[in-house]
């Protein structure tokens, strides 16, 4: 069973349909655990690794 939740920006509503009842295409919502800082965490780890190698 798919638990993909879609969102209509036009109606500000969540739906499971790829096209909202208003006719607009819905967008996939990001998982709640998505953290925008993760991409920087990757760089921080790389930096730390380089520091230890010196
Ligand atoms: Zn809509």
mmCIF file of the protein (N, C-alpha, C, O) and its ligand, coordinates in Angstrom:
data_MODEL
# 
_entry.id   MODEL 
# 
loop_
_entity.id 
_entity.type 
_entity.pdbx_number_of_molecules 
1 polymer     1 
2 non-polymer 1 
# 
_entity_poly.entity_id                      1 
_entity_poly.type                           'polypeptide(L)' 
_entity_poly.nstd_linkage                   no 
_entity_poly.nstd_monomer                   no 
_entity_poly.pdbx_seq_one_letter_code       
;(UNK)(UNK)(UNK)(UNK)(UNK)(UNK)(UNK)(UNK)(UNK)(UNK)(UNK)(UNK)(UNK)(UNK)(UNK)(UNK)
(UNK)(UNK)(UNK)(UNK)(UNK)(UNK)(UNK)(UNK)(UNK)(UNK)(UNK)(UNK)(UNK)(UNK)(UNK)(UNK)
(UNK)(UNK)(UNK)(UNK)(UNK)(UNK)(UNK)(UNK)(UNK)(UNK)(UNK)(UNK)(UNK)(UNK)(UNK)(UNK)
(UNK)(UNK)(UNK)(UNK)(UNK)(UNK)
;
_entity_poly.pdbx_seq_one_letter_code_can   XXXXXXXXXXXXXXXXXXXXXXXXXXXXXXXXXXXXXXXXXXXXXXXXXXXXXX 
_entity_poly.pdbx_strand_id                 A 
# 
loop_
_entity_poly_seq.entity_id 
_entity_poly_seq.num 
_entity_poly_seq.mon_id 
_entity_poly_seq.hetero 
1 1  UNK n 
1 2  UNK n 
1 3  UNK n 
1 4  UNK n 
1 5  UNK n 
1 6  UNK n 
1 7  UNK n 
1 8  UNK n 
1 9  UNK n 
1 10 UNK n 
1 11 UNK n 
1 12 UNK n 
1 13 UNK n 
1 14 UNK n 
1 15 UNK n 
1 16 UNK n 
1 17 UNK n 
1 18 UNK n 
1 19 UNK n 
1 20 UNK n 
1 21 UNK n 
1 22 UNK n 
1 23 UNK n 
1 24 UNK n 
1 25 UNK n 
1 26 UNK n 
1 27 UNK n 
1 28 UNK n 
1 29 UNK n 
1 30 UNK n 
1 31 UNK n 
1 32 UNK n 
1 33 UNK n 
1 34 UNK n 
1 35 UNK n 
1 36 UNK n 
1 37 UNK n 
1 38 UNK n 
1 39 UNK n 
1 40 UNK n 
1 41 UNK n 
1 42 UNK n 
1 43 UNK n 
1 44 UNK n 
1 45 UNK n 
1 46 UNK n 
1 47 UNK n 
1 48 UNK n 
1 49 UNK n 
1 50 UNK n 
1 51 UNK n 
1 52 UNK n 
1 53 UNK n 
1 54 UNK n 
# 
loop_
_struct_asym.id 
_struct_asym.entity_id 
A 1 
B 2 
# 
loop_
_chem_comp.id 
_chem_comp.type 
_chem_comp.mon_nstd_flag 
UNK 'L-peptide linking' . 
ZN  non-polymer         . 
# 
_pdbx_entity_nonpoly.entity_id   2 
_pdbx_entity_nonpoly.name        ? 
_pdbx_entity_nonpoly.comp_id     ZN 
# 
_pdbx_nonpoly_scheme.asym_id         B 
_pdbx_nonpoly_scheme.entity_id       2 
_pdbx_nonpoly_scheme.mon_id          ZN 
_pdbx_nonpoly_scheme.ndb_seq_num     1 
_pdbx_nonpoly_scheme.pdb_seq_num     101 
_pdbx_nonpoly_scheme.auth_seq_num    101 
_pdbx_nonpoly_scheme.pdb_mon_id      ZN 
_pdbx_nonpoly_scheme.auth_mon_id     ZN 
_pdbx_nonpoly_scheme.pdb_strand_id   A 
_pdbx_nonpoly_scheme.pdb_ins_code    . 
# 
loop_
_atom_site.group_PDB 
_atom_site.id 
_atom_site.type_symbol 
_atom_site.label_atom_id 
_atom_site.label_alt_id 
_atom_site.label_comp_id 
_atom_site.label_asym_id 
_atom_site.label_entity_id 
_atom_site.label_seq_id 
_atom_site.pdbx_PDB_ins_code 
_atom_site.Cartn_x 
_atom_site.Cartn_y 
_atom_site.Cartn_z 
_atom_site.occupancy 
_atom_site.B_iso_or_equiv 
_atom_site.pdbx_formal_charge 
_atom_site.auth_seq_id 
_atom_site.auth_comp_id 
_atom_site.auth_asym_id 
_atom_site.auth_atom_id 
_atom_site.pdbx_PDB_model_num 
ATOM   1   N  N  . UNK A 1 1  ? 0.843   -1.202 0.000   1.00 0.00 ? 1   UNK A N  1 
ATOM   2   C  CA . UNK A 1 1  ? 0.000   0.000  0.000   1.00 0.00 ? 1   UNK A CA 1 
ATOM   3   C  C  . UNK A 1 1  ? 0.875   1.246  0.000   1.00 0.00 ? 1   UNK A C  1 
ATOM   4   O  O  . UNK A 1 1  ? 1.783   1.383  0.820   1.00 0.00 ? 1   UNK A O  1 
ATOM   5   N  N  . UNK A 1 2  ? 0.599   2.123  -0.900  1.00 0.00 ? 2   UNK A N  1 
ATOM   6   C  CA . UNK A 1 2  ? 1.382   3.355  -1.002  1.00 0.00 ? 2   UNK A CA 1 
ATOM   7   C  C  . UNK A 1 2  ? 0.894   4.378  0.016   1.00 0.00 ? 2   UNK A C  1 
ATOM   8   O  O  . UNK A 1 2  ? -0.307  4.589  0.184   1.00 0.00 ? 2   UNK A O  1 
ATOM   9   N  N  . UNK A 1 3  ? 1.845   5.001  0.685   1.00 0.00 ? 3   UNK A N  1 
ATOM   10  C  CA . UNK A 1 3  ? 1.479   6.023  1.664   1.00 0.00 ? 3   UNK A CA 1 
ATOM   11  C  C  . UNK A 1 3  ? 1.907   7.408  1.168   1.00 0.00 ? 3   UNK A C  1 
ATOM   12  O  O  . UNK A 1 3  ? 2.099   8.340  1.948   1.00 0.00 ? 3   UNK A O  1 
ATOM   13  N  N  . UNK A 1 4  ? 2.049   7.507  -0.159  1.00 0.00 ? 4   UNK A N  1 
ATOM   14  C  CA . UNK A 1 4  ? 2.486   8.769  -0.742  1.00 0.00 ? 4   UNK A CA 1 
ATOM   15  C  C  . UNK A 1 4  ? 1.414   9.843  -0.540  1.00 0.00 ? 4   UNK A C  1 
ATOM   16  O  O  . UNK A 1 4  ? 0.270   9.696  -0.972  1.00 0.00 ? 4   UNK A O  1 
ATOM   17  N  N  . UNK A 1 5  ? 1.804   10.892 0.108   1.00 0.00 ? 5   UNK A N  1 
ATOM   18  C  CA . UNK A 1 5  ? 0.863   11.983 0.337   1.00 0.00 ? 5   UNK A CA 1 
ATOM   19  C  C  . UNK A 1 5  ? 1.229   13.130 -0.602  1.00 0.00 ? 5   UNK A C  1 
ATOM   20  O  O  . UNK A 1 5  ? 2.377   13.569 -0.672  1.00 0.00 ? 5   UNK A O  1 
ATOM   21  N  N  . UNK A 1 6  ? 0.231   13.584 -1.305  1.00 0.00 ? 6   UNK A N  1 
ATOM   22  C  CA . UNK A 1 6  ? 0.434   14.668 -2.250  1.00 0.00 ? 6   UNK A CA 1 
ATOM   23  C  C  . UNK A 1 6  ? -0.261  15.930 -1.738  1.00 0.00 ? 6   UNK A C  1 
ATOM   24  O  O  . UNK A 1 6  ? -1.194  15.887 -0.937  1.00 0.00 ? 6   UNK A O  1 
ATOM   25  N  N  . UNK A 1 7  ? 0.234   17.031 -2.234  1.00 0.00 ? 7   UNK A N  1 
ATOM   26  C  CA . UNK A 1 7  ? -0.236  18.317 -1.724  1.00 0.00 ? 7   UNK A CA 1 
ATOM   27  C  C  . UNK A 1 7  ? -0.599  19.250 -2.869  1.00 0.00 ? 7   UNK A C  1 
ATOM   28  O  O  . UNK A 1 7  ? 0.122   19.347 -3.862  1.00 0.00 ? 7   UNK A O  1 
ATOM   29  N  N  . UNK A 1 8  ? -1.722  19.930 -2.716  1.00 0.00 ? 8   UNK A N  1 
ATOM   30  C  CA . UNK A 1 8  ? -2.131  20.913 -3.718  1.00 0.00 ? 8   UNK A CA 1 
ATOM   31  C  C  . UNK A 1 8  ? -1.832  22.307 -3.177  1.00 0.00 ? 8   UNK A C  1 
ATOM   32  O  O  . UNK A 1 8  ? -2.413  22.746 -2.184  1.00 0.00 ? 8   UNK A O  1 
ATOM   33  N  N  . UNK A 1 9  ? -0.912  22.991 -3.856  1.00 0.00 ? 9   UNK A N  1 
ATOM   34  C  CA . UNK A 1 9  ? -0.550  24.348 -3.434  1.00 0.00 ? 9   UNK A CA 1 
ATOM   35  C  C  . UNK A 1 9  ? -1.712  25.306 -3.645  1.00 0.00 ? 9   UNK A C  1 
ATOM   36  O  O  . UNK A 1 9  ? -1.891  26.274 -2.906  1.00 0.00 ? 9   UNK A O  1 
ATOM   37  N  N  . UNK A 1 10 ? -2.498  25.009 -4.676  1.00 0.00 ? 10  UNK A N  1 
ATOM   38  C  CA . UNK A 1 10 ? -3.618  25.895 -5.032  1.00 0.00 ? 10  UNK A CA 1 
ATOM   39  C  C  . UNK A 1 10 ? -4.675  25.924 -3.929  1.00 0.00 ? 10  UNK A C  1 
ATOM   40  O  O  . UNK A 1 10 ? -5.189  26.984 -3.572  1.00 0.00 ? 10  UNK A O  1 
ATOM   41  N  N  . UNK A 1 11 ? -4.988  24.741 -3.396  1.00 0.00 ? 11  UNK A N  1 
ATOM   42  C  CA . UNK A 1 11 ? -6.038  24.627 -2.374  1.00 0.00 ? 11  UNK A CA 1 
ATOM   43  C  C  . UNK A 1 11 ? -5.460  24.602 -0.958  1.00 0.00 ? 11  UNK A C  1 
ATOM   44  O  O  . UNK A 1 11 ? -6.200  24.727 0.017   1.00 0.00 ? 11  UNK A O  1 
ATOM   45  N  N  . UNK A 1 12 ? -4.125  24.439 -0.845  1.00 0.00 ? 12  UNK A N  1 
ATOM   46  C  CA . UNK A 1 12 ? -3.487  24.274 0.456   1.00 0.00 ? 12  UNK A CA 1 
ATOM   47  C  C  . UNK A 1 12 ? -4.084  23.063 1.181   1.00 0.00 ? 12  UNK A C  1 
ATOM   48  O  O  . UNK A 1 12 ? -4.421  23.109 2.363   1.00 0.00 ? 12  UNK A O  1 
ATOM   49  N  N  . UNK A 1 13 ? -4.195  21.976 0.406   1.00 0.00 ? 13  UNK A N  1 
ATOM   50  C  CA . UNK A 1 13 ? -4.802  20.752 0.934   1.00 0.00 ? 13  UNK A CA 1 
ATOM   51  C  C  . UNK A 1 13 ? -3.948  19.539 0.600   1.00 0.00 ? 13  UNK A C  1 
ATOM   52  O  O  . UNK A 1 13 ? -3.227  19.528 -0.398  1.00 0.00 ? 13  UNK A O  1 
ATOM   53  N  N  . UNK A 1 14 ? -4.035  18.526 1.438   1.00 0.00 ? 14  UNK A N  1 
ATOM   54  C  CA . UNK A 1 14 ? -3.342  17.266 1.181   1.00 0.00 ? 14  UNK A CA 1 
ATOM   55  C  C  . UNK A 1 14 ? -4.314  16.282 0.553   1.00 0.00 ? 14  UNK A C  1 
ATOM   56  O  O  . UNK A 1 14 ? -5.488  16.215 0.918   1.00 0.00 ? 14  UNK A O  1 
ATOM   57  N  N  . UNK A 1 15 ? -3.792  15.519 -0.405  1.00 0.00 ? 15  UNK A N  1 
ATOM   58  C  CA . UNK A 1 15 ? -4.612  14.547 -1.114  1.00 0.00 ? 15  UNK A CA 1 
ATOM   59  C  C  . UNK A 1 15 ? -3.757  13.365 -1.519  1.00 0.00 ? 15  UNK A C  1 
ATOM   60  O  O  . UNK A 1 15 ? -2.530  13.436 -1.444  1.00 0.00 ? 15  UNK A O  1 
ATOM   61  N  N  . UNK A 1 16 ? -4.372  12.294 -1.942  1.00 0.00 ? 16  UNK A N  1 
ATOM   62  C  CA . UNK A 1 16 ? -3.640  11.131 -2.438  1.00 0.00 ? 16  UNK A CA 1 
ATOM   63  C  C  . UNK A 1 16 ? -3.678  11.083 -3.957  1.00 0.00 ? 16  UNK A C  1 
ATOM   64  O  O  . UNK A 1 16 ? -3.060  10.210 -4.567  1.00 0.00 ? 16  UNK A O  1 
ATOM   65  N  N  . UNK A 1 17 ? -4.400  12.015 -4.573  1.00 0.00 ? 17  UNK A N  1 
ATOM   66  C  CA . UNK A 1 17 ? -4.523  12.030 -6.019  1.00 0.00 ? 17  UNK A CA 1 
ATOM   67  C  C  . UNK A 1 17 ? -3.434  12.893 -6.647  1.00 0.00 ? 17  UNK A C  1 
ATOM   68  O  O  . UNK A 1 17 ? -3.028  13.916 -6.096  1.00 0.00 ? 17  UNK A O  1 
ATOM   69  N  N  . UNK A 1 18 ? -2.967  12.445 -7.832  1.00 0.00 ? 18  UNK A N  1 
ATOM   70  C  CA . UNK A 1 18 ? -1.916  13.195 -8.518  1.00 0.00 ? 18  UNK A CA 1 
ATOM   71  C  C  . UNK A 1 18 ? -2.447  14.483 -9.115  1.00 0.00 ? 18  UNK A C  1 
ATOM   72  O  O  . UNK A 1 18 ? -1.692  15.418 -9.380  1.00 0.00 ? 18  UNK A O  1 
ATOM   73  N  N  . UNK A 1 19 ? -3.731  14.521 -9.320  1.00 0.00 ? 19  UNK A N  1 
ATOM   74  C  CA . UNK A 1 19 ? -4.350  15.754 -9.792  1.00 0.00 ? 19  UNK A CA 1 
ATOM   75  C  C  . UNK A 1 19 ? -5.458  16.121 -8.800  1.00 0.00 ? 19  UNK A C  1 
ATOM   76  O  O  . UNK A 1 19 ? -6.321  15.297 -8.496  1.00 0.00 ? 19  UNK A O  1 
ATOM   77  N  N  . UNK A 1 20 ? -5.430  17.316 -8.317  1.00 0.00 ? 20  UNK A N  1 
ATOM   78  C  CA . UNK A 1 20 ? -6.419  17.762 -7.337  1.00 0.00 ? 20  UNK A CA 1 
ATOM   79  C  C  . UNK A 1 20 ? -7.785  17.955 -8.001  1.00 0.00 ? 20  UNK A C  1 
ATOM   80  O  O  . UNK A 1 20 ? -7.891  18.060 -9.223  1.00 0.00 ? 20  UNK A O  1 
ATOM   81  N  N  . UNK A 1 21 ? -8.812  17.999 -7.174  1.00 0.00 ? 21  UNK A N  1 
ATOM   82  C  CA . UNK A 1 21 ? -10.165 18.215 -7.692  1.00 0.00 ? 21  UNK A CA 1 
ATOM   83  C  C  . UNK A 1 21 ? -10.298 19.586 -8.348  1.00 0.00 ? 21  UNK A C  1 
ATOM   84  O  O  . UNK A 1 21 ? -11.226 19.813 -9.124  1.00 0.00 ? 21  UNK A O  1 
ATOM   85  N  N  . UNK A 1 22 ? -9.372  20.508 -8.040  1.00 0.00 ? 22  UNK A N  1 
ATOM   86  C  CA . UNK A 1 22 ? -9.403  21.835 -8.659  1.00 0.00 ? 22  UNK A CA 1 
ATOM   87  C  C  . UNK A 1 22 ? -8.778  21.806 -10.052 1.00 0.00 ? 22  UNK A C  1 
ATOM   88  O  O  . UNK A 1 22 ? -8.877  22.777 -10.802 1.00 0.00 ? 22  UNK A O  1 
ATOM   89  N  N  . UNK A 1 23 ? -8.132  20.682 -10.396 1.00 0.00 ? 23  UNK A N  1 
ATOM   90  C  CA . UNK A 1 23 ? -7.531  20.542 -11.713 1.00 0.00 ? 23  UNK A CA 1 
ATOM   91  C  C  . UNK A 1 23 ? -6.028  20.755 -11.727 1.00 0.00 ? 23  UNK A C  1 
ATOM   92  O  O  . UNK A 1 23 ? -5.372  20.456 -12.725 1.00 0.00 ? 23  UNK A O  1 
ATOM   93  N  N  . UNK A 1 24 ? -5.469  21.271 -10.630 1.00 0.00 ? 24  UNK A N  1 
ATOM   94  C  CA . UNK A 1 24 ? -4.029  21.506 -10.543 1.00 0.00 ? 24  UNK A CA 1 
ATOM   95  C  C  . UNK A 1 24 ? -3.299  20.223 -10.187 1.00 0.00 ? 24  UNK A C  1 
ATOM   96  O  O  . UNK A 1 24 ? -3.830  19.371 -9.474  1.00 0.00 ? 24  UNK A O  1 
ATOM   97  N  N  . UNK A 1 25 ? -2.086  20.091 -10.685 1.00 0.00 ? 25  UNK A N  1 
ATOM   98  C  CA . UNK A 1 25 ? -1.274  18.925 -10.336 1.00 0.00 ? 25  UNK A CA 1 
ATOM   99  C  C  . UNK A 1 25 ? -0.757  19.088 -8.908  1.00 0.00 ? 25  UNK A C  1 
ATOM   100 O  O  . UNK A 1 25 ? -0.335  20.169 -8.499  1.00 0.00 ? 25  UNK A O  1 
ATOM   101 N  N  . UNK A 1 26 ? -0.802  18.008 -8.179  1.00 0.00 ? 26  UNK A N  1 
ATOM   102 C  CA . UNK A 1 26 ? -0.311  18.047 -6.802  1.00 0.00 ? 26  UNK A CA 1 
ATOM   103 C  C  . UNK A 1 26 ? 1.184   17.755 -6.780  1.00 0.00 ? 26  UNK A C  1 
ATOM   104 O  O  . UNK A 1 26 ? 1.739   17.211 -7.735  1.00 0.00 ? 26  UNK A O  1 
ATOM   105 N  N  . UNK A 1 27 ? 1.812   18.117 -5.697  1.00 0.00 ? 27  UNK A N  1 
ATOM   106 C  CA . UNK A 1 27 ? 3.243   17.892 -5.552  1.00 0.00 ? 27  UNK A CA 1 
ATOM   107 C  C  . UNK A 1 27 ? 3.496   16.905 -4.421  1.00 0.00 ? 27  UNK A C  1 
ATOM   108 O  O  . UNK A 1 27 ? 2.716   16.803 -3.474  1.00 0.00 ? 27  UNK A O  1 
ATOM   109 N  N  . UNK A 1 28 ? 4.601   16.184 -4.541  1.00 0.00 ? 28  UNK A N  1 
ATOM   110 C  CA . UNK A 1 28 ? 4.967   15.223 -3.507  1.00 0.00 ? 28  UNK A CA 1 
ATOM   111 C  C  . UNK A 1 28 ? 5.485   15.968 -2.282  1.00 0.00 ? 28  UNK A C  1 
ATOM   112 O  O  . UNK A 1 28 ? 6.276   16.904 -2.393  1.00 0.00 ? 28  UNK A O  1 
ATOM   113 N  N  . UNK A 1 29 ? 5.033   15.546 -1.141  1.00 0.00 ? 29  UNK A N  1 
ATOM   114 C  CA . UNK A 1 29 ? 5.506   16.171 0.089   1.00 0.00 ? 29  UNK A CA 1 
ATOM   115 C  C  . UNK A 1 29 ? 6.803   15.518 0.517   1.00 0.00 ? 29  UNK A C  1 
ATOM   116 O  O  . UNK A 1 29 ? 7.029   14.334 0.269   1.00 0.00 ? 29  UNK A O  1 
ATOM   117 N  N  . UNK A 1 30 ? 7.634   16.284 1.149   1.00 0.00 ? 30  UNK A N  1 
ATOM   118 C  CA . UNK A 1 30 ? 8.892   15.747 1.645   1.00 0.00 ? 30  UNK A CA 1 
ATOM   119 C  C  . UNK A 1 30 ? 8.633   14.980 2.930   1.00 0.00 ? 30  UNK A C  1 
ATOM   120 O  O  . UNK A 1 30 ? 7.742   15.330 3.704   1.00 0.00 ? 30  UNK A O  1 
ATOM   121 N  N  . UNK A 1 31 ? 9.415   13.933 3.152   1.00 0.00 ? 31  UNK A N  1 
ATOM   122 C  CA . UNK A 1 31 ? 9.274   13.210 4.414   1.00 0.00 ? 31  UNK A CA 1 
ATOM   123 C  C  . UNK A 1 31 ? 9.546   14.141 5.596   1.00 0.00 ? 31  UNK A C  1 
ATOM   124 O  O  . UNK A 1 31 ? 10.376  15.046 5.512   1.00 0.00 ? 31  UNK A O  1 
ATOM   125 N  N  . UNK A 1 32 ? 8.847   13.908 6.672   1.00 0.00 ? 32  UNK A N  1 
ATOM   126 C  CA . UNK A 1 32 ? 8.961   14.778 7.840   1.00 0.00 ? 32  UNK A CA 1 
ATOM   127 C  C  . UNK A 1 32 ? 10.378  14.782 8.399   1.00 0.00 ? 32  UNK A C  1 
ATOM   128 O  O  . UNK A 1 32 ? 10.819  15.769 8.988   1.00 0.00 ? 32  UNK A O  1 
ATOM   129 N  N  . UNK A 1 33 ? 11.093  13.661 8.209   1.00 0.00 ? 33  UNK A N  1 
ATOM   130 C  CA . UNK A 1 33 ? 12.435  13.585 8.787   1.00 0.00 ? 33  UNK A CA 1 
ATOM   131 C  C  . UNK A 1 33 ? 13.486  14.286 7.922   1.00 0.00 ? 33  UNK A C  1 
ATOM   132 O  O  . UNK A 1 33 ? 14.660  14.352 8.287   1.00 0.00 ? 33  UNK A O  1 
ATOM   133 N  N  . UNK A 1 34 ? 13.053  14.802 6.781   1.00 0.00 ? 34  UNK A N  1 
ATOM   134 C  CA . UNK A 1 34 ? 13.995  15.524 5.927   1.00 0.00 ? 34  UNK A CA 1 
ATOM   135 C  C  . UNK A 1 34 ? 14.554  16.724 6.664   1.00 0.00 ? 34  UNK A C  1 
ATOM   136 O  O  . UNK A 1 34 ? 13.805  17.534 7.211   1.00 0.00 ? 34  UNK A O  1 
ATOM   137 N  N  . UNK A 1 35 ? 15.860  16.835 6.677   1.00 0.00 ? 35  UNK A N  1 
ATOM   138 C  CA . UNK A 1 35 ? 16.511  17.940 7.378   1.00 0.00 ? 35  UNK A CA 1 
ATOM   139 C  C  . UNK A 1 35 ? 17.422  18.676 6.402   1.00 0.00 ? 35  UNK A C  1 
ATOM   140 O  O  . UNK A 1 35 ? 18.383  18.088 5.906   1.00 0.00 ? 35  UNK A O  1 
ATOM   141 N  N  . UNK A 1 36 ? 17.146  19.942 6.116   1.00 0.00 ? 36  UNK A N  1 
ATOM   142 C  CA . UNK A 1 36 ? 17.971  20.688 5.159   1.00 0.00 ? 36  UNK A CA 1 
ATOM   143 C  C  . UNK A 1 36 ? 19.413  20.828 5.602   1.00 0.00 ? 36  UNK A C  1 
ATOM   144 O  O  . UNK A 1 36 ? 20.284  21.118 4.782   1.00 0.00 ? 36  UNK A O  1 
ATOM   145 N  N  . UNK A 1 37 ? 19.682  20.628 6.886   1.00 0.00 ? 37  UNK A N  1 
ATOM   146 C  CA . UNK A 1 37 ? 21.058  20.758 7.370   1.00 0.00 ? 37  UNK A CA 1 
ATOM   147 C  C  . UNK A 1 37 ? 21.896  19.535 7.055   1.00 0.00 ? 37  UNK A C  1 
ATOM   148 O  O  . UNK A 1 37 ? 23.119  19.561 7.199   1.00 0.00 ? 37  UNK A O  1 
ATOM   149 N  N  . UNK A 1 38 ? 21.239  18.452 6.622   1.00 0.00 ? 38  UNK A N  1 
ATOM   150 C  CA . UNK A 1 38 ? 21.962  17.216 6.330   1.00 0.00 ? 38  UNK A CA 1 
ATOM   151 C  C  . UNK A 1 38 ? 23.040  17.413 5.280   1.00 0.00 ? 38  UNK A C  1 
ATOM   152 O  O  . UNK A 1 38 ? 24.126  16.845 5.389   1.00 0.00 ? 38  UNK A O  1 
ATOM   153 N  N  . UNK A 1 39 ? 22.748  18.215 4.264   1.00 0.00 ? 39  UNK A N  1 
ATOM   154 C  CA . UNK A 1 39 ? 23.730  18.411 3.191   1.00 0.00 ? 39  UNK A CA 1 
ATOM   155 C  C  . UNK A 1 39 ? 24.984  19.105 3.726   1.00 0.00 ? 39  UNK A C  1 
ATOM   156 O  O  . UNK A 1 39 ? 26.083  18.877 3.219   1.00 0.00 ? 39  UNK A O  1 
ATOM   157 N  N  . UNK A 1 40 ? 24.827  19.937 4.731   1.00 0.00 ? 40  UNK A N  1 
ATOM   158 C  CA . UNK A 1 40 ? 25.988  20.575 5.334   1.00 0.00 ? 40  UNK A CA 1 
ATOM   159 C  C  . UNK A 1 40 ? 26.695  19.618 6.281   1.00 0.00 ? 40  UNK A C  1 
ATOM   160 O  O  . UNK A 1 40 ? 27.912  19.691 6.454   1.00 0.00 ? 40  UNK A O  1 
ATOM   161 N  N  . UNK A 1 41 ? 25.931  18.720 6.892   1.00 0.00 ? 41  UNK A N  1 
ATOM   162 C  CA . UNK A 1 41 ? 26.526  17.711 7.766   1.00 0.00 ? 41  UNK A CA 1 
ATOM   163 C  C  . UNK A 1 41 ? 27.505  16.848 7.000   1.00 0.00 ? 41  UNK A C  1 
ATOM   164 O  O  . UNK A 1 41 ? 28.531  16.427 7.537   1.00 0.00 ? 41  UNK A O  1 
ATOM   165 N  N  . UNK A 1 42 ? 27.185  16.585 5.742   1.00 0.00 ? 42  UNK A N  1 
ATOM   166 C  CA . UNK A 1 42 ? 28.059  15.795 4.884   1.00 0.00 ? 42  UNK A CA 1 
ATOM   167 C  C  . UNK A 1 42 ? 29.390  16.515 4.678   1.00 0.00 ? 42  UNK A C  1 
ATOM   168 O  O  . UNK A 1 42 ? 30.453  15.896 4.731   1.00 0.00 ? 42  UNK A O  1 
ATOM   169 N  N  . UNK A 1 43 ? 29.324  17.824 4.444   1.00 0.00 ? 43  UNK A N  1 
ATOM   170 C  CA . UNK A 1 43 ? 30.547  18.595 4.245   1.00 0.00 ? 43  UNK A CA 1 
ATOM   171 C  C  . UNK A 1 43 ? 31.353  18.688 5.537   1.00 0.00 ? 43  UNK A C  1 
ATOM   172 O  O  . UNK A 1 43 ? 32.583  18.643 5.536   1.00 0.00 ? 43  UNK A O  1 
ATOM   173 N  N  . UNK A 1 44 ? 30.611  18.819 6.643   1.00 0.00 ? 44  UNK A N  1 
ATOM   174 C  CA . UNK A 1 44 ? 31.299  18.897 7.931   1.00 0.00 ? 44  UNK A CA 1 
ATOM   175 C  C  . UNK A 1 44 ? 32.069  17.611 8.205   1.00 0.00 ? 44  UNK A C  1 
ATOM   176 O  O  . UNK A 1 44 ? 33.196  17.647 8.698   1.00 0.00 ? 44  UNK A O  1 
ATOM   177 N  N  . UNK A 1 45 ? 31.447  16.463 7.879   1.00 0.00 ? 45  UNK A N  1 
ATOM   178 C  CA . UNK A 1 45 ? 32.121  15.178 8.106   1.00 0.00 ? 45  UNK A CA 1 
ATOM   179 C  C  . UNK A 1 45 ? 33.351  15.057 7.214   1.00 0.00 ? 45  UNK A C  1 
ATOM   180 O  O  . UNK A 1 45 ? 34.400  14.576 7.642   1.00 0.00 ? 45  UNK A O  1 
ATOM   181 N  N  . UNK A 1 46 ? 33.204  15.505 5.957   1.00 0.00 ? 46  UNK A N  1 
ATOM   182 C  CA . UNK A 1 46 ? 34.335  15.459 5.029   1.00 0.00 ? 46  UNK A CA 1 
ATOM   183 C  C  . UNK A 1 46 ? 35.473  16.330 5.553   1.00 0.00 ? 46  UNK A C  1 
ATOM   184 O  O  . UNK A 1 46 ? 36.638  15.937 5.491   1.00 0.00 ? 46  UNK A O  1 
ATOM   185 N  N  . UNK A 1 47 ? 35.141  17.493 6.059   1.00 0.00 ? 47  UNK A N  1 
ATOM   186 C  CA . UNK A 1 47 ? 36.128  18.434 6.568   1.00 0.00 ? 47  UNK A CA 1 
ATOM   187 C  C  . UNK A 1 47 ? 36.861  17.837 7.766   1.00 0.00 ? 47  UNK A C  1 
ATOM   188 O  O  . UNK A 1 47 ? 38.081  17.946 7.888   1.00 0.00 ? 47  UNK A O  1 
ATOM   189 N  N  . UNK A 1 48 ? 36.091  17.210 8.638   1.00 0.00 ? 48  UNK A N  1 
ATOM   190 C  CA . UNK A 1 48 ? 36.663  16.608 9.837   1.00 0.00 ? 48  UNK A CA 1 
ATOM   191 C  C  . UNK A 1 48 ? 37.631  15.486 9.451   1.00 0.00 ? 48  UNK A C  1 
ATOM   192 O  O  . UNK A 1 48 ? 38.697  15.323 10.045  1.00 0.00 ? 48  UNK A O  1 
ATOM   193 N  N  . UNK A 1 49 ? 37.223  14.718 8.434   1.00 0.00 ? 49  UNK A N  1 
ATOM   194 C  CA . UNK A 1 49 ? 38.044  13.606 7.969   1.00 0.00 ? 49  UNK A CA 1 
ATOM   195 C  C  . UNK A 1 49 ? 39.386  14.139 7.450   1.00 0.00 ? 49  UNK A C  1 
ATOM   196 O  O  . UNK A 1 49 ? 40.445  13.565 7.704   1.00 0.00 ? 49  UNK A O  1 
ATOM   197 N  N  . UNK A 1 50 ? 39.305  15.246 6.720   1.00 0.00 ? 50  UNK A N  1 
ATOM   198 C  CA . UNK A 1 50 ? 40.526  15.840 6.174   1.00 0.00 ? 50  UNK A CA 1 
ATOM   199 C  C  . UNK A 1 50 ? 41.436  16.348 7.290   1.00 0.00 ? 50  UNK A C  1 
ATOM   200 O  O  . UNK A 1 50 ? 42.660  16.228 7.225   1.00 0.00 ? 50  UNK A O  1 
ATOM   201 N  N  . UNK A 1 51 ? 40.803  16.919 8.314   1.00 0.00 ? 51  UNK A N  1 
ATOM   202 C  CA . UNK A 1 51 ? 41.584  17.443 9.438   1.00 0.00 ? 51  UNK A CA 1 
ATOM   203 C  C  . UNK A 1 51 ? 42.330  16.327 10.157  1.00 0.00 ? 51  UNK A C  1 
ATOM   204 O  O  . UNK A 1 51 ? 43.473  16.498 10.580  1.00 0.00 ? 51  UNK A O  1 
ATOM   205 N  N  . UNK A 1 52 ? 41.663  15.178 10.288  1.00 0.00 ? 52  UNK A N  1 
ATOM   206 C  CA . UNK A 1 52 ? 42.277  14.045 10.986  1.00 0.00 ? 52  UNK A CA 1 
ATOM   207 C  C  . UNK A 1 52 ? 43.403  13.442 10.160  1.00 0.00 ? 52  UNK A C  1 
ATOM   208 O  O  . UNK A 1 52 ? 44.344  12.867 10.709  1.00 0.00 ? 52  UNK A O  1 
ATOM   209 N  N  . UNK A 1 53 ? 43.307  13.572 8.850   1.00 0.00 ? 53  UNK A N  1 
ATOM   210 C  CA . UNK A 1 53 ? 44.306  12.971 7.965   1.00 0.00 ? 53  UNK A CA 1 
ATOM   211 C  C  . UNK A 1 53 ? 45.614  13.768 7.997   1.00 0.00 ? 53  UNK A C  1 
ATOM   212 O  O  . UNK A 1 53 ? 46.678  13.236 7.681   1.00 0.00 ? 53  UNK A O  1 
ATOM   213 N  N  . UNK A 1 54 ? 45.529  15.023 8.372   1.00 0.00 ? 54  UNK A N  1 
ATOM   214 C  CA . UNK A 1 54 ? 46.729  15.857 8.369   1.00 0.00 ? 54  UNK A CA 1 
ATOM   215 C  C  . UNK A 1 54 ? 47.693  15.509 9.524   1.00 0.00 ? 54  UNK A C  1 
ATOM   216 O  O  . UNK A 1 54 ? 48.749  16.127 9.654   1.00 0.00 ? 54  UNK A O  1 
HETATM 217 ZN ZN . ZN  B 2 .  ? -6.489  21.864 -5.517  1.00 0.00 ? 101 ZN  A ZN 1 
# 
